[in-house]
Amino acid sequence: MKFIKIEHALFDSGLLILEAKDPLFKLNKREKEKAGQDMLLKKMYPEENTERSYLESGKPYFLNKSSELSLSHCENAIACQVSENIPCGVDVQHYKPKITRLADKYLNTEELNWVKQIQDEQEKIKTLTAMWSCKEALYKMYGKGFIDYINLFTLHPFTAENGTISADADLGDGIKRYHFQAEFTETFVWVFHTLSPTLLPDEYATRKSI
């Protein structure tokens, strides 16, 4: 088991990576998710009560803390983000080749055009996974249920080597530019929100809004 904690002036982000020998790894999906989140938050804040519940939309919240909270998990990793200062959005996804067949389900024409320019297949899979993960993080920041991934979220070109992703999105309070960090491992990508969003000029308001 590996634990990573990133402490920033605006947020804390944490990641727990499970190995096949870990007792948690042998639990069923639901049990592993709950126990993994409990363990990760206890490692993040050993002296604090990290009990939590969920809104009807599925957005998690602390029962005894005022901090924002976002959670995610995949086959062998659990991620979280906690903040008092910025909206929280975190996501972790394993790389799967089928992501290349699903790109038009969550990317707009502008995004699809620049992804098509990536020649290396593995790099394309990593990039598409990070894009899906980033839009999932935005969805969690929205926190109110269904939202249009194609028309309301636009990601700017980035590379796996850089790992910094900018996105223009309307989460109900005007179109803003959001910033994310993508940490690429051999088998999965971990994406989390990093900076306070900035309101964009009026000319962006012609894009579809909520």
C-alpha positions, 0 to 999 in steps of 0.5 A, a space after each residue: 500500500 502506498 499513501 501520497 498526500 499533497 498539501 497546498 495553500 488552497 487544498 489537500 489532495 490524497 491518494 491511496 494505492 492498493 496492492 494485491 497483498 493488502 487485505 482491502 484489495 480482497 474486499 468486494 467493490 463496495 466494501 473496498 471503496 468505503 474502507 479505502 476512503 475511510 483509511 485514506 481520510 484517516 491517514 490524511 487527518 489522523 486527529 479529526 473526525 472524517 465521518 461523511 454522508 452524501 447529498 441526493 446528487 451523490 456529492 459527499 460531505 463531512 458531517 463534522 467539518 465545514 471543508 469541501 470534499 471530493 472522492 474517487 476510486 478505481 480498481 486499486 486506487 482511492 483519491 480525495 481532495 479537501 479544501 476550505 477555499 476552492 471547489 473540490 474536484 478529484 478523479 482517478 481512472 485506469 487506462 483502458 483502450 476502449 476510451 478511444 471508441 467513446 471519445 465522441 460521447 464526452 468530447 466536443 468537436 474542438 477537443 476531438 480535433 486536437 486529440 486526433 493529432 496525437 499519433 502514438 496510441 498509448 499517449 492518446 489513451 492516456 490523454 483521453 483518460 485524463 480528459 474524461 477524468 478532468 470532466 468527471 472532476 468538473 461534474 463533481 465540483 458542480 455537484 447537482 446531478 446531470 450536466 452536459 459534458 460536451 457543450 458546457 466543458 471545454 478542455 484546452 490542449 495539454 500533454 501527458 508530460 506537462 500534466 497541467 490542464 485548463 478547462 472553460 466550464 459553466 457550473 451555474 455561475 458563469 463561464 470560468 477557467 478552471 485549472 487541474 493537475 494530472 498525475 500520470 502513473 503506469 496504469 492510471 491517471 489522478 486528476 485534481 483541481 488546483 487553483 481558484 477559477 477565474 471568470 472569463 470575459 463576456 465574449 465567452 458567454 455565447 457558449 451554451 450555459 445552464 
